[in-house]
Amino acid sequence: MKRTLLITAITLVGIIALVLVLLPQILSWIGFHPAYDRVDYDLEGQRALIIATNHDTLGDTGEATGVYGSELTIAYYEFLDAGMTVDIASIEGGEIPFEPVSLRWPLTTHADKRYLNDEDAQTKTQNSLKIDNVNFLDYDIIWMAGGWGAAYDLGYSEVLGEKISAANAEGILLGSVCHGALGFLKATDVDGSALVEGRTMTAVTDKQVKELGIEITPQHPETELRRLGANFVSGTAFRDFFATYVAVDGNIVTGQNQNSSGETAQTLLRMLAEEN
């Protein structure tokens, strides 16, 4: 009997250990940060600007939040590895906070792990440029990262809206992922209408927000984009946390959530390469 119990216990421990080891891969299989097609581009001399939140607290809960790691890191390294110069900015400048769980096992991506060992990248996020002091017209790609923190500042910034408007008027490639799409809310098209009006776009869905129980945030991307007349599209899954979708409309490329970061960044790189 004791021998049987010992064997059973060892077997259960082994199974649990195996599941823990394979958990990141299992999550990928069901849709979390799925593999995406990559092409290596040579865009030396081109420039990318990544914009993220400064907001670090989830409402009045006291819980830490910020940018979702992979929504910044994946794009950062896709652009950097293509030979581009990559700057990082935020609404107020200075430190960009990260959603804590996004940089922890089992949710970390290869890009997150690379970031955690990259002093130069960390210096950029700890001392981000203030968007007021950045000329958006100096860049070939502008990327707005999401995370719950973005719901508190990107969509409310008049400065961001003005600068995105100016960049759009020059045909600069504009990208966002998840809550980053809120950065388009204050922007206008060349005719003065809302930039998102009539545009086919995606972002984190109301369904995902509800499923994660984070309805406390002041702006929900799907709701806001639809309110301004965007043609909102998205993928879905048994939980939208595992869904992904990328929408392209002219010079604007948007990704649904963290799972869409790689494909969205690669789409922007392809479009830039085709311009050159």
PASE-13045 format. One record per atom (N, C-alpha, C): residue in one letter; z, x, y. Coordinates in steps of 0.02 Angstrom, whole numbers, m for minus. Example, Ala and Ser with C-alpha at 12.3 -4.5 7.8 and 13.67 -1.06 7.14 Angstrom:
REM PASE-13045
aa,w,u,v
A,390,660,m284
A,390,615,m225
A,390,660,m165
S,354,642,m112
S,357,684,m53
S,394,645,2
This chain:
REM PASE-13045
aa,w,u,v
M,0,41,m61
M,0,0,0
M,0,43,63
K,45,94,64
K,48,137,123
K,m18,174,133
R,m48,195,78
R,m112,231,82
R,m166,185,111
T,m166,123,89
T,m215,74,113
T,m206,61,188
L,m143,53,208
L,m129,42,279
L,m150,102,321
L,m138,162,295
L,m157,223,331
L,m232,228,340
I,m268,213,285
I,m341,215,288
I,m368,163,337
T,m338,104,336
T,m358,50,382
T,m346,70,454
A,m287,100,467
A,m270,121,535
A,m318,175,559
I,m333,224,516
I,m378,278,535
I,m448,250,549
T,m469,203,508
T,m535,172,518
T,m538,135,584
L,m486,97,600
L,m485,60,663
L,m485,107,723
V,m446,161,718
V,m445,210,772
V,m514,241,781
G,m547,256,725
G,m613,285,728
G,m664,238,760
I,m659,174,742
I,m705,125,771
I,m694,118,846
I,m630,114,866
I,m614,108,937
I,m638,169,975
A,m627,229,947
A,m649,290,980
A,m725,291,988
L,m761,269,936
L,m834,268,938
L,m859,220,992
V,m827,161,996
V,m846,112,1046
V,m836,141,1116
L,m779,174,1126
L,m764,203,1192
L,m815,256,1211
V,m834,297,1162
V,m883,350,1175
V,m951,319,1193
L,m968,266,1158
L,m1033,235,1167
L,m1035,182,1222
L,m977,167,1252
L,m974,112,1300
L,m1025,118,1357
P,m1032,176,1389
P,m1083,180,1442
P,m1153,163,1417
Q,m1170,186,1356
Q,m1235,170,1329
Q,m1241,97,1311
I,m1188,68,1286
I,m1188,m3,1269
I,m1199,m45,1333
L,m1165,m26,1387
L,m1175,m61,1451
L,m1247,m56,1474
S,m1277,3,1465
S,m1347,12,1484
S,m1393,m32,1443
W,m1379,m36,1379
W,m1420,m78,1334
W,m1420,m151,1356
I,m1365,m175,1382
I,m1362,m246,1401
I,m1379,m257,1475
G,m1400,m203,1510
G,m1428,m212,1577
G,m1396,m175,1634
F,m1339,m142,1622
F,m1306,m106,1677
F,m1339,m37,1685
H,m1368,m26,1743
H,m1405,35,1757
H,m1453,52,1700
P,m1501,7,1688
P,m1549,20,1634
P,m1595,79,1652
A,m1627,106,1601
A,m1675,160,1613
A,m1734,132,1654
Y,m1763,173,1695
Y,m1820,151,1736
Y,m1873,207,1735
D,m1935,187,1746
D,m1989,235,1746
D,m1984,280,1807
R,m1990,345,1795
R,m1985,394,1850
R,m2049,436,1853
V,m2067,452,1914
V,m2122,498,1928
V,m2094,551,1975
D,m2111,614,1962
D,m2089,668,2007
D,m2138,673,2065
Y,m2114,668,2125
Y,m2156,672,2184
Y,m2141,736,2223
D,m2192,760,2258
D,m2183,817,2303
D,m2194,793,2374
L,m2139,778,2408
L,m2143,751,2476
L,m2106,796,2525
E,m2112,860,2513
E,m2081,909,2558
E,m2106,899,2629
G,m2061,901,2676
G,m2078,890,2746
G,m2066,819,2769
Q,m2056,773,2720
Q,m2042,704,2737
Q,m1966,694,2742
R,m1946,641,2776
R,m1875,631,2788
R,m1852,560,2768
A,m1792,557,2742
A,m1762,492,2723
A,m1693,486,2756
L,m1677,425,2776
L,m1612,410,2805
L,m1578,357,2762
I,m1517,371,2740
I,m1478,323,2702
I,m1421,298,2746
I,m1414,232,2748
I,m1363,201,2790
I,m1313,163,2746
A,m1249,173,2759
A,m1198,140,2719
A,m1142,114,2764
T,m1095,80,2733
T,m1040,48,2768
T,m984,97,2786
N,m944,77,2836
N,m881,113,2851
N,m821,72,2830
H,m833,11,2807
H,m777,m35,2793
H,m745,m19,2726
D,m679,m13,2726
D,m645,12,2666
D,m595,m35,2633
T,m589,m97,2659
T,m539,m142,2631
T,m570,m211,2617
L,m553,m239,2560
L,m580,m304,2540
L,m538,m360,2571
G,m561,m385,2627
G,m526,m439,2662
G,m454,m419,2679
D,m408,m465,2668
D,m337,m450,2681
D,m299,m437,2615
T,m337,m420,2562
T,m306,m407,2497
T,m273,m339,2494
G,m295,m294,2537
G,m270,m225,2534
G,m307,m183,2483
E,m353,m214,2445
E,m391,m177,2394
E,m445,m135,2426
A,m451,m73,2402
A,m501,m27,2428
A,m571,m48,2408
T,m618,m38,2453
T,m688,m51,2439
T,m731,m4,2480
G,m795,m18,2484
G,m840,26,2521
G,m910,18,2495
V,m948,73,2495
V,m1015,72,2466
V,m1009,78,2391
Y,m1054,44,2354
Y,m1053,52,2282
Y,m1089,117,2266
G,m1054,161,2230
G,m1078,229,2220
G,m1152,238,2206
S,m1176,208,2152
S,m1245,219,2131
S,m1296,192,2180
E,m1277,146,2223
E,m1323,119,2272
E,m1338,169,2327
L,m1296,219,2332
L,m1308,274,2378
L,m1332,336,2340
T,m1298,354,2286
T,m1312,417,2253
T,m1380,419,2218
I,m1400,365,2186
I,m1465,366,2151
I,m1522,376,2200
A,m1521,339,2255
A,m1573,347,2306
A,m1571,417,2336
Y,m1510,440,2350
Y,m1503,506,2381
Y,m1537,559,2339
Y,m1524,560,2274
Y,m1553,613,2232
Y,m1626,600,2215
E,m1648,537,2214
E,m1720,525,2205
E,m1758,554,2265
F,m1733,542,2324
F,m1767,568,2384
F,m1761,644,2388
L,m1702,670,2375
L,m1690,742,2379
L,m1733,779,2328
D,m1737,754,2267
D,m1775,788,2215
D,m1850,783,2227
A,m1871,738,2272
A,m1941,734,2290
A,m1958,783,2346
G,m1908,823,2366
G,m1919,874,2418
G,m1906,849,2488
M,m1880,788,2495
M,m1869,761,2561
M,m1803,787,2591
T,m1801,788,2657
T,m1738,800,2692
T,m1702,733,2696
V,m1639,731,2675
V,m1604,667,2672
V,m1541,670,2715
D,m1538,625,2764
D,m1479,618,2806
D,m1442,554,2787
I,m1377,554,2800
I,m1336,495,2784
I,m1300,472,2848
A,m1306,408,2863
A,m1276,380,2923
A,m1235,318,2906
S,m1197,295,2955
S,m1157,234,2946
S,m1151,200,3014
I,m1123,141,3014
I,m1119,102,3076
I,m1077,138,3129
E,m1020,164,3110
E,m976,198,3157
E,m977,273,3152
G,m1010,300,3102
G,m1009,372,3091
G,m945,393,3056
G,m942,454,3034
G,m882,478,3000
G,m882,461,2926
E,m823,450,2899
E,m816,441,2827
E,m845,376,2801
I,m882,382,2747
I,m907,324,2710
I,m863,314,2649
P,m827,259,2645
P,m783,247,2587
P,m825,223,2527
F,m801,238,2467
F,m835,217,2407
F,m793,165,2370
E,m827,117,2340
E,m794,70,2295
E,m764,112,2238
P,m698,114,2231
P,m666,160,2183
P,m692,155,2112
V,m699,94,2085
V,m720,88,2015
V,m790,113,2002
S,m831,115,2055
S,m901,136,2046
S,m908,210,2030
L,m856,248,2044
L,m859,320,2030
L,m813,339,1971
R,m795,288,1931
R,m753,301,1873
R,m789,281,1808
W,m768,314,1754
W,m793,295,1688
W,m771,223,1673
P,m812,181,1643
P,m878,196,1614
P,m936,177,1659
L,m923,166,1724
L,m975,141,1769
L,m1014,195,1805
T,m992,257,1801
T,m1027,311,1836
T,m1095,325,1805
T,m1143,340,1848
T,m1210,359,1827
T,m1216,435,1831
H,m1272,461,1806
H,m1285,533,1812
H,m1285,554,1886
A,m1312,511,1928
A,m1314,527,2000
A,m1244,529,2029
D,m1200,484,2008
D,m1131,484,2032
D,m1096,549,2011
K,m1105,568,1949
K,m1074,629,1924
K,m1100,690,1962
R,m1164,689,1977
R,m1194,744,2015
R,m1163,746,2085
Y,m1155,688,2115
Y,m1125,683,2182
Y,m1054,712,2182
L,m1015,696,2131
L,m946,718,2128
L,m939,793,2120
N,m994,827,2106
N,m995,900,2100
N,m1039,932,2154
D,m1057,892,2204
D,m1103,915,2256
D,m1067,917,2323
E,m1045,975,2344
E,m1007,981,2406
E,m1049,962,2467
D,m1113,978,2466
D,m1156,962,2522
D,m1162,886,2531
A,m1173,850,2476
A,m1179,777,2480
A,m1113,746,2502
Q,m1058,772,2477
Q,m993,746,2496
Q,m979,758,2570
T,m1000,814,2595
T,m991,829,2666
T,m1030,779,2709
K,m1089,760,2685
K,m1130,712,2722
K,m1097,643,2724
T,m1066,622,2669
T,m1034,556,2669
T,m967,556,2704
Q,m935,614,2707
Q,m871,618,2742
Q,m880,627,2817
N,m939,649,2837
N,m955,660,2908
N,m1022,628,2924
S,m1030,565,2906
S,m1095,533,2915
S,m1112,526,2989
L,m1177,524,3003
L,m1202,516,3071
L,m1189,445,3095
K,m1176,436,3158
K,m1169,369,3186
K,m1238,343,3203
I,m1255,283,3182
I,m1324,259,3190
I,m1345,258,3263
D,m1298,249,3309
D,m1315,249,3380
D,m1349,314,3401
N,m1331,369,3366
N,m1356,435,3385
N,m1415,458,3343
V,m1442,413,3303
V,m1497,431,3258
V,m1561,397,3280
N,m1615,436,3284
N,m1680,407,3299
N,m1714,388,3234
F,m1715,323,3220
F,m1743,300,3156
F,m1817,316,3150
L,m1851,326,3206
L,m1922,340,3205
L,m1938,410,3180
D,m1887,451,3170
D,m1896,518,3144
D,m1901,519,3067
Y,m1895,460,3036
Y,m1891,457,2963
Y,m1950,420,2933
D,m1965,437,2871
D,m2019,406,2834
D,m1995,349,2789
I,m1932,355,2768
I,m1900,302,2728
I,m1831,290,2756
I,m1813,227,2764
I,m1745,208,2783
I,m1716,164,2728
W,m1659,183,2703
W,m1628,149,2646
W,m1559,124,2665
M,m1545,61,2650
M,m1479,33,2664
M,m1443,16,2599
A,m1389,53,2587
A,m1350,44,2525
A,m1302,m15,2533
G,m1281,m42,2476
G,m1237,m101,2477
G,m1165,m86,2461
G,m1136,m128,2420
G,m1064,m124,2408
G,m1030,m179,2448
W,m970,m200,2426
W,m935,m254,2461
W,m922,m238,2534
G,m911,m173,2549
G,m896,m154,2619
G,m952,m173,2666
A,m1014,m170,2642
A,m1071,m185,2685
A,m1070,m257,2711
A,m1035,m301,2676
A,m1031,m371,2698
A,m991,m379,2762
Y,m956,m325,2783
Y,m914,m328,2842
Y,m944,m295,2903
D,m998,m255,2894
D,m1024,m222,2954
D,m1100,m219,2960
L,m1137,m210,2906
L,m1209,m202,2913
L,m1241,m263,2946
G,m1223,m322,2925
G,m1255,m382,2950
G,m1233,m403,3019
Y,m1183,m370,3046
Y,m1157,m387,3112
Y,m1177,m336,3167
S,m1209,m282,3146
S,m1224,m228,3193
S,m1289,m242,3233
E,m1280,m252,3298
E,m1338,m261,3342
E,m1379,m197,3345
V,m1344,m140,3345
V,m1379,m75,3349
V,m1423,m66,3288
L,m1396,m81,3229
L,m1436,m74,3168
L,m1496,m121,3171
G,m1485,m182,3193
G,m1540,m229,3198
G,m1595,m204,3244
E,m1576,m177,3302
E,m1626,m151,3349
E,m1665,m93,3320
K,m1630,m49,3286
K,m1663,11,3260
K,m1707,m5,3199
I,m1686,m52,3158
I,m1729,m74,3102
I,m1791,m109,3130
S,m1782,m147,3183
S,m1839,m182,3215
S,m1890,m131,3239
A,m1866,m78,3273
A,m1911,m27,3299
A,m1946,10,3243
A,m1910,26,3190
A,m1940,61,3133
A,m1992,18,3099
N,m1978,m46,3092
N,m2026,m92,3062
N,m2090,m95,3103
A,m2083,m97,3169
A,m2141,m101,3213
A,m2187,m40,3204
E,m2159,15,3182
E,m2198,76,3171
E,m2222,81,3099
G,m2206,31,3058
G,m2229,32,2989
G,m2191,78,2943
I,m2132,99,2965
I,m2091,143,2923
I,m2067,105,2862
L,m2064,138,2806
L,m2042,106,2744
L,m1968,90,2747
L,m1951,28,2733
L,m1882,5,2737
L,m1859,m20,2669
G,m1802,5,2646
G,m1777,m15,2581
G,m1703,m33,2583
S,m1683,m74,2536
S,m1612,m91,2530
S,m1598,m108,2458
V,m1534,m108,2441
V,m1513,m131,2375
V,m1448,m169,2383
C,m1442,m224,2345
C,m1382,m265,2344
C,m1363,m290,2415
H,m1300,m278,2435
H,m1277,m300,2502
H,m1311,m262,2558
G,m1346,m209,2543
G,m1382,m172,2595
G,m1432,m214,2632
A,m1457,m268,2599
A,m1506,m311,2631
A,m1478,m346,2693
L,m1411,m348,2698
L,m1380,m378,2758
L,m1400,m340,2821
G,m1419,m277,2813
G,m1440,m237,2869
G,m1504,m262,2903
F,m1539,m308,2870
F,m1600,m337,2900
F,m1585,m397,2943
L,m1525,m424,2940
L,m1512,m489,2971
L,m1522,m490,3047
K,m1505,m437,3081
K,m1511,m436,3154
K,m1579,m410,3177
A,m1622,m392,3130
A,m1687,m364,3149
A,m1738,m418,3163
T,m1784,m402,3207
T,m1838,m448,3224
T,m1906,m417,3212
D,m1955,m459,3199
D,m2023,m436,3189
D,m2055,m426,3257
V,m2116,m401,3257
V,m2149,m385,3320
V,m2161,m448,3363
D,m2162,m507,3331
D,m2172,m569,3369
D,m2107,m601,3392
G,m2051,m567,3378
G,m1986,m592,3400
G,m1950,m635,3349
S,m1983,m653,3295
S,m1951,m694,3244
S,m1906,m650,3201
A,m1863,m682,3162
A,m1819,m644,3117
A,m1863,m603,3069
L,m1846,m541,3060
L,m1887,m497,3019
L,m1893,m523,2947
V,m1840,m554,2922
V,m1841,m577,2853
V,m1877,m643,2844
E,m1892,m678,2898
E,m1923,m744,2893
E,m1990,m739,2857
G,m1997,m777,2803
G,m2060,m778,2766
G,m2070,m718,2720
R,m2024,m671,2721
R,m2031,m611,2679
R,m2002,m625,2609
T,m2036,m598,2560
T,m2010,m602,2492
T,m1961,m545,2482
M,m1898,m563,2470
M,m1844,m514,2467
M,m1794,m531,2412
T,m1756,m481,2393
T,m1702,m492,2346
T,m1640,m455,2368
A,m1584,m473,2338
A,m1519,m441,2352
A,m1471,m470,2300
V,m1408,m451,2306
V,m1360,m478,2258
V,m1358,m554,2264
T,m1357,m588,2207
T,m1361,m660,2207
T,m1293,m693,2220
D,m1295,m754,2244
D,m1233,m793,2251
D,m1199,m801,2183
K,m1241,m806,2131
K,m1214,m813,2063
K,m1173,m752,2044
Q,m1198,m692,2059
Q,m1161,m631,2042
Q,m1096,m627,2082
V,m1100,m644,2146
V,m1040,m643,2188
V,m986,m689,2159
K,m1007,m748,2139
K,m960,m797,2110
K,m933,m772,2044
E,m977,m745,2002
E,m956,m722,1936
E,m905,m665,1940
L,m912,m623,1992
L,m865,m568,2001
L,m802,m588,2038
G,m803,m649,2064
G,m744,m675,2099
G,m730,m641,2165
I,m784,m618,2199
I,m775,m584,2264
I,m806,m627,2318
E,m786,m689,2323
E,m814,m734,2373
E,m777,m729,2440
I,m729,m683,2443
I,m690,m674,2504
I,m730,m641,2560
T,m783,m606,2542
T,m822,m569,2593
T,m855,m617,2642
P,m863,m597,2705
P,m888,m643,2757
P,m962,m659,2753
Q,m1002,m616,2721
Q,m1074,m630,2714
Q,m1096,m619,2642
H,m1136,m666,2617
H,m1165,m661,2551
H,m1241,m655,2560
P,m1271,m600,2537
P,m1342,m587,2550
P,m1391,m644,2535
E,m1385,m674,2475
E,m1432,m728,2459
E,m1427,m784,2509
T,m1367,m805,2524
T,m1356,m859,2572
T,m1384,m842,2640
E,m1371,m782,2664
E,m1393,m762,2731
E,m1469,m754,2735
L,m1499,m725,2684
L,m1572,m716,2685
L,m1607,m784,2682
R,m1583,m829,2640
R,m1613,m895,2638
R,m1604,m932,2704
R,m1547,m923,2736
R,m1534,m956,2800
R,m1584,m936,2853
L,m1606,m874,2850
L,m1655,m849,2899
L,m1727,m858,2877
G,m1737,m892,2821
G,m1805,m909,2802
G,m1840,m861,2755
A,m1802,m815,2724
A,m1833,m770,2676
A,m1851,m807,2612
N,m1902,m782,2578
N,m1920,m808,2512
N,m1879,m767,2463
F,m1820,m792,2446
F,m1774,m754,2404
F,m1792,m760,2330
V,m1798,m702,2297
V,m1814,m700,2226
V,m1764,m654,2192
S,m1755,m665,2127
S,m1707,m623,2091
S,m1717,m631,2016
G,m1687,m585,1980
G,m1684,m591,1907
G,m1617,m623,1890
T,m1609,m641,1827
T,m1545,m669,1806
T,m1529,m647,1735
A,m1467,m653,1717
A,m1444,m633,1650
A,m1383,m676,1634
F,m1353,m665,1575
F,m1294,m703,1557
F,m1239,m692,1609
R,m1240,m633,1640
R,m1202,m618,1700
R,m1248,m578,1744
D,m1256,m598,1808
D,m1305,m565,1851
D,m1288,m492,1865
F,m1227,m472,1849
F,m1208,m402,1854
F,m1253,m359,1810
F,m1284,m390,1760
F,m1328,m354,1714
F,m1402,m369,1726
A,m1417,m404,1781
A,m1486,m420,1797
A,m1515,m367,1844
T,m1580,m369,1854
T,m1612,m323,1902
T,m1678,m353,1925
Y,m1697,m335,1986
Y,m1761,m359,2013
Y,m1777,m316,2074
V,m1841,m303,2083
V,m1864,m267,2143
V,m1920,m308,2175
A,m1914,m319,2240
A,m1964,m358,2276
A,m1998,m313,2329
V,m2063,m319,2334
V,m2102,m281,2383
V,m2139,m329,2427
D,m2131,m321,2492
D,m2167,m363,2540
D,m2187,m318,2599
G,m2249,m295,2598
G,m2271,m249,2650
G,m2233,m184,2647
N,m2202,m166,2703
N,m2165,m103,2706
N,m2091,m111,2687
I,m2072,m170,2663
I,m2003,m184,2645
I,m1996,m189,2569
V,m1951,m148,2542
V,m1938,m148,2470
V,m1863,m160,2460
T,m1847,m212,2422
T,m1777,m229,2412
T,m1759,m232,2338
G,m1699,m210,2322
G,m1674,m212,2253
G,m1616,m260,2247
Q,m1613,m295,2191
Q,m1563,m348,2183
Q,m1491,m323,2184
N,m1476,m271,2145
N,m1407,m248,2141
N,m1407,m175,2119
Q,m1348,m151,2098
Q,m1342,m80,2080
Q,m1391,m60,2025
N,m1409,m106,1981
N,m1455,m91,1927
N,m1526,m77,1952
S,m1540,m98,2013
S,m1608,m92,2041
S,m1618,m30,2083
S,m1566,11,2092
S,m1569,67,2138
S,m1626,116,2122
G,m1631,136,2058
G,m1681,185,2040
G,m1752,160,2049
E,m1766,101,2024
E,m1834,73,2030
E,m1852,62,2103
T,m1805,39,2143
T,m1818,27,2214
T,m1835,93,2249
A,m1795,145,2236
A,m1807,210,2267
A,m1874,239,2245
Q,m1889,233,2180
Q,m1953,258,2154
Q,m2012,220,2185
T,m2004,156,2196
T,m2058,117,2228
T,m2072,142,2298
L,m2019,156,2336
L,m2027,182,2403
L,m2061,250,2403
L,m2042,293,2355
L,m2073,359,2350
L,m2147,353,2334
R,m2164,308,2289
R,m2235,298,2271
R,m2274,275,2332
M,m2246,228,2370
M,m2281,202,2428
M,m2290,256,2481
L,m2239,299,2490
L,m2244,353,2538
L,m2297,404,2515
A,m2298,419,2451
A,m2347,467,2424
A,m2418,440,2434
E,m2427,375,2428
E,m2493,345,2437
E,m2515,346,2509
E,m2467,350,2555
E,m2483,354,2627
E,m2507,423,2646
N,m2486,474,2607
N,m2501,543,2626
N,m2561,571,2587
